[in-house]
Amino acid sequence: MKNTIKLLLATASVTLLAACGGGGGGTPAPVASTSTFDLRAAYVALYTTPSSNQFTLNGTVNGVSVTGSGTATSGAVTTGTFEGLQSLQRSQTISATLSGNGQTLPLTVTSTDWTDSNYVPRGSTGDEYEVVVGTPTIPTTARVNDTGVLYTATLYPDSRKQYRTGSVVASYVVEPETATTAIVKLIRTSRDTNSTITDISTGSFRIDATNRFVRLNESLISISDASTLTVTYR
């Protein structure tokens, strides 16, 4: 459940610094649906269904204004070993072109999400090595205005886990949209080893009676380097 945008920022920050030379008709008011939504079923469908989603992005990276576009491609679920346990894995590759500071740069980053045989998250690998603590609980009967914690995780630089780099709390909130749909926001709050918040990333999805997620957008506020990015899926 790692955010596309977090991976982009991790790569873009380094790349841009290295390149450095020095009205419509309004939006209808949201309606609070009285339906219940199965967030677990929606998450499992998202995890197990290969997909390719195009997006545009804009924001700032280390004070540099950036724009761009790209594609997030999620592969099929396969088996593997994570933390010494037989697990399921799903890899995501993000290919994007980022423009800023007079440069146009190609970026490609990859991450892998790991779950148990029941699709309960165990962790992720990529720019960081993330290990979920305990057993996550993903609601099967969520309603508009519901909130909660999905899981907590410990961050390490790599699989050797020689030291901690921080922690993550993944939470959710269900917001109103229409009489038959809702907006589910999956929020990841990252902290360093001093428990200071370093960044907050939010992925927004539409959910309806079929209990499937439709990607809408992702946003990231990185407090540690004063960067912000917004990804909008087409």
N, C-alpha and C positions, 0 to 999 in steps of 0.2 A: 504493500500500500504506500510505497514511497512515491513522493511527488515528482513528476516530470521536471517541474521548474527548479527544484532544489538541485537536481543533477546539472541542469543547464547553468545555473549560477556558479556552481563549483568549478566548472570548466571555463566559463566566460570570464570570470574574475582573473584567472591566471593569464588567459589568452589576450585579453584587452590590455592588461598591464604590460605584457611583453611587447605589444604593438604600440604602446604609448610613446610619442616623441616628446613628450613633455605633458440639424434639428428636425426630428420627426414629429409624429403626432402624439407623443407621450407614451407612457407605459401604464397599462391597466393596473389598478391597485391589486395587490395579492389577496387571494381568498384562502382562508384556512380550511383545508379539506378535513372532513371527519373520518376519512378512511384510515386504516392501519396499513403499514408498509413493512415488508419483510426485508430488512437491511442485509441480513445474512445471505438470503437467496440472491439479492442483487450483487453482493460482493462476490459470491461464488461464480455467478454468471460472468461477471466482469473478468475474474481471474482465469476462468477456463475457456473463454472465447477469444481466439486470436483476432487481432484487430489492427487497423492502420488509421490513425487520426491525424489530419492536417491541422496546423495551428498557426496563428500569428502571435508575435510577442512585442512588448514595448516596456520601457522602464529605464532605470539607471543602474549601472554597475560600477562601483567605486567612484561615483560622481560623474560617470560618462553616460550620456543619453544614448540608448540603444533601441533599435527596432530589428525585426527579423521575422522569419517564418520557418516552418519545418514540419516534420512528420514524426509521430510517436508510434512505433510498431511493436506490438506485443505478440510473442510467439505462443506456440502450443505448450501445454503443461507436460513436463517429463519428470522422470524420477532421478534422484540424486541423493547425496549425503550432506547434511548440514548439522554441525555440532555433534558429529558422531552418530546421528540418527537418520534412518531411512526417511526421506522427505520428498515432497513434490516441489518442483521449481518452475518458474515462469520468467523468462527474460524479456526485457524491454530495451529497445534501441531507439535513441533519439537522434535524428539527423536534422540539423538546422543551419541556417545561414544568419549570421549576426552582423549588423552594421552599427558602427559607432567609432567616434574619434578619428573619422576619415578612413576607417578600415572596413572592409567587408570580409568576414572570416567564416569558414566552414567549421562546424562543430559536430562531433559524433561522440555520444556517451552511452554506456550500457550499464544496466543494473539487473539484478536478479532477486525476485521475491521468493521466499521459502515458506511452505506450510506443511502441516502434518497431513495424514491421509484423509482427514475430514475438512481440509482447507482452512484450518485454524492457523493464523500467522505464527511463524517461528522466527522470522528475521529477514534481513536483506543484505546483499553484498553489492558493492559498486565503489563509489567514492569513499564510503565508510563501511565498516562491518557492524551490523546492527543485530543484536540478539534480544528477542522478546523475553520479558520476565514473567513467569507464571503462565496462566492460560487465558488468552483473550476471550471476551464474551461479546459477540455481535448480535444485537437485538433482532428478534424475528417479528415483533409486533410494535413498531415505532409509530408515533403519531406526531403531528405538527406541534412544535414547541418542546418536544423531548430533547434532552441532552444527556451526555454521558461519556465516560472514559472507555475506550475500546481496549487499549493495552498500554503498557509502559515498556521501554526497551533501553538497553545499555549500549553505548557506542564505543567502538574501538577503532584504531587505525586500520587493522587488518585481522585476519583469522588467527594470528598468533596471540592476540589479546594480551600483549605485554603490559598495557596500561589502558585505563579508560580515558576517553576524550570528552565524554558527556553523556547525556540521556535524552530520551524523547518520550513525550506523552501524546498518544494519539486519541483524539476525542471526536465527537460528532454532535451536530445540532440539526434538527429538522425544521425547516422554515416554510411558511405558506407560499403557494404559487397560484393554483387554481382549485376548483372543487374536486378534481380527480388526480391532481399531481402535487408534488411537494419538491422542495429543493433540499438536498442533503449536503451538508458541508462537512468534509473530513479535515480536521485541523491537527497539524503536527507542531507541537511546541518543543523546540530544542533548547537545552541548557548545557552550559559547560560544567566542569567538575566543581565549580564554586556555586552551582545552582543558579547562575545568572542566565537569563534568557538571551540566546544568541540569534534566533530567528523563529518566525512563525509562518508556516505555509498552509494554505487553505485550498482544497480542491472542491469545486462545486459540481454537483450532479443533479439531474432531474430524475425523479422516480415516479412511476405510475402504477396502475393496477396489475401490470404484468410483472412487477417487482424486478425490473431491470434498470441499471444506471445508464443515463446518457451523459457523456462528458460535456460540460459547459465551459468552465475556465479554471485556471489555477492562479494563485497570487502568492507572492513571497515578500515578506518584510525581513530583511537581514539587518539586525541591529548592530552586529559586530563590525560590519563594513559599510553601513549606511547605504545599502543597495535595495532596490525594489524592482520586481518584475511581475508582469501580468501576461499569462498565456491564455489566448481565447481560441477554443476549438471551433472549426468550421462545420 
